[in-house]
Structure formats: structure tokens, C-alpha cells
């Protein structure tokens, strides 16, 4: 009888732990918690715009530390939540305007502007809770960041 009680107690503790982990995983987070990289480790921004031909979308890259800091400061005001139903990456529409942040180890966090979706290198997807993104700010940022090479 004592063994059954002990096993039942272990089962309850394990279930409670799993429930707490699940609650933490889907709780509201700031953008910096999702990025999990400090501003100093982000080495470049990669901007892509939709391609009407279905080919590789046009992209340009910026390594300007001021632009990186400005974008991260803007994004830090947004709260995110992990999506409960994670879509397969191949099924996401990446043929839209995106901004990707790349760190020293070439890990990417992609911001899908139209869908208000953040996709991490591991494929985790987060939705903006207090979105949509401020499009006026984003347009101004893009126009000032774009420098054809």
C-alpha cells in the first residue's frame, strides 16, 4: 500500500511539473526573451520583400549597429505568445515582407510583417499580442535602412 501511495504521489508531482512547464511555455513574453540574444550578438538585418515571380525574393542586408539597436528597441515594446498550433515551416507564407535578425552563429529570427508572426531558428512561432506592428514606423525604418548595393 505504501508503494502505491508513493507512486501516486510521484505521478501527481510529475503531472504538476508538466502543467507548470506548459503554462510557462505559452505565457506572455517580451521580444527579448524570445530572441534570447543580446543586441551585441546580432550582426545583421536581412530584409526581404515579396517576389511576384515566385523566384527567390529580393533581399538586402544591413550590418549597421544603429539600425539593429533601433529595431530591437522598437520590438522590445511588443509582447508575444507562442502559438498553440505550430504550422509546418514549409506551409508558412514567407513570400511577404520579412526582417530577419542574424547572430554570430547564423541563427535567424524572422519577423513576418503581414502576418504579425515571429519565427525562430528552431521553428517556434510566436504571435504579437499587442499588434499589429506599427506600420508607419516600419515603413520609415525600411526606407531609412535601405541602401541598394
C-alpha positions in Angstrom: 0.0 0.0 0.0 2.9 2.4 0.8 4.4 1.8 -2.6 1.2 2.5 -4.4 0.8 5.8 -2.4 4.4 6.7 -3.2 3.9 6.0 -6.9 0.7 8.0 -6.9 2.5 10.9 -5.2 5.3 10.8 -7.8 2.7 10.7 -10.6 0.9 13.8 -9.2 4.2 15.7 -8.8 5.2 14.8 -12.4 1.8 16.0 -13.7 2.0 19.2 -11.8 5.5 19.9 -13.1 4.4 19.2 -16.7 1.5 21.5 -16.3 3.7 24.3 -14.9 6.1 23.9 -17.8 3.3 24.1 -20.3 1.9 27.2 -18.7 5.4 28.9 -18.8 5.9 27.9 -22.4 2.7 29.6 -23.5 2.9 32.6 -21.2 3.3 36.2 -22.5 6.9 37.1 -23.2 8.8 40.2 -24.3 10.5 40.1 -27.7 14.0 40.0 -26.0 13.0 36.8 -24.1 12.1 35.1 -27.5 15.2 36.4 -29.2 17.5 35.1 -26.4 20.4 37.0 -27.8 21.7 40.4 -26.7 21.9 43.3 -29.1 25.7 42.9 -29.3 25.4 39.4 -30.8 23.0 40.4 -33.6 25.3 41.0 -36.6 23.0 41.8 -39.4 19.4 42.5 -40.5 18.2 40.8 -43.7 15.3 42.5 -45.4 13.3 40.6 -48.0 10.3 41.8 -50.0 7.7 39.7 -51.8 8.6 38.3 -55.2 5.9 38.4 -57.8 7.6 35.8 -60.0 7.8 33.1 -57.4 11.6 33.1 -57.5 13.9 33.9 -54.6 12.6 37.1 -53.1 14.8 40.2 -53.4 16.8 40.9 -50.2 19.3 43.3 -48.9 21.4 43.1 -45.8 22.4 45.7 -43.2 25.1 45.4 -40.5 24.6 48.9 -39.2 24.6 48.6 -35.4 22.5 51.8 -35.0 19.8 50.2 -37.2 19.9 46.9 -35.3 19.7 48.8 -32.0 16.8 50.9 -33.3 14.8 47.8 -34.5 15.4 45.9 -31.3 14.3 48.9 -29.2 11.1 49.1 -31.3 10.4 45.4 -31.0 11.1 45.3 -27.2 7.8 47.1 -26.6 5.8 44.2 -28.1 4.5 41.2 -26.2 4.5 37.8 -27.8 2.9 34.4 -27.1 3.9 31.1 -28.5 1.3 29.8 -30.9 -0.5 26.7 -29.7 -0.8 25.2 -33.2 2.7 25.4 -34.8 2.4 25.4 -38.6 4.9 23.4 -40.7 7.6 25.9 -41.8 7.1 24.8 -45.4 3.4 25.9 -45.2 4.2 29.4 -43.9 4.0 32.2 -46.5 7.5 33.6 -46.5 6.7 35.4 -49.7 5.9 38.6 -47.9 8.0 41.4 -46.4 10.2 40.0 -43.7 13.0 41.2 -41.5 15.4 38.6 -40.2 17.9 39.1 -37.3 21.0 37.0 -37.6 23.5 36.5 -34.8 27.2 35.4 -34.8 26.3 31.8 -35.2 24.0 32.4 -38.1 20.8 31.8 -36.1 17.8 33.6 -37.6 14.7 35.1 -36.0 12.3 36.1 -38.8 9.6 38.7 -38.4 6.8 38.2 -40.9 5.4 41.7 -41.0 2.0 41.0 -42.7 1.1 38.0 -40.5 2.5 39.6 -37.3 4.4 36.4 -36.7 7.8 35.8 -35.3 9.6 32.6 -36.3 12.7 31.4 -34.6 15.6 29.3 -35.9 14.1 26.2 -34.3 10.8 26.8 -36.0 8.9 28.1 -32.9 6.2 30.6 -33.9 5.1 33.5 -31.8 2.2 35.8 -32.4 2.1 39.5 -31.5 -0.4 40.1 -28.6 -0.4 43.8 -28.8 0.0 44.1 -32.6 -0.2 44.6 -35.4 3.2 46.2 -35.8 3.3 49.9 -36.1 3.3 50.1 -40.0 4.2 53.8 -40.1 7.3 53.1 -38.0 8.2 50.0 -40.0 7.9 51.9 -43.4 10.1 54.7 -42.1 12.6 52.2 -40.7 12.7 50.3 -44.0 13.1 53.5 -46.1 15.9 54.8 -44.0 17.6 51.4 -43.8 17.5 50.5 -47.4 20.7 51.2 -49.3 21.0 49.5 -52.6 24.4 47.9 -53.2 
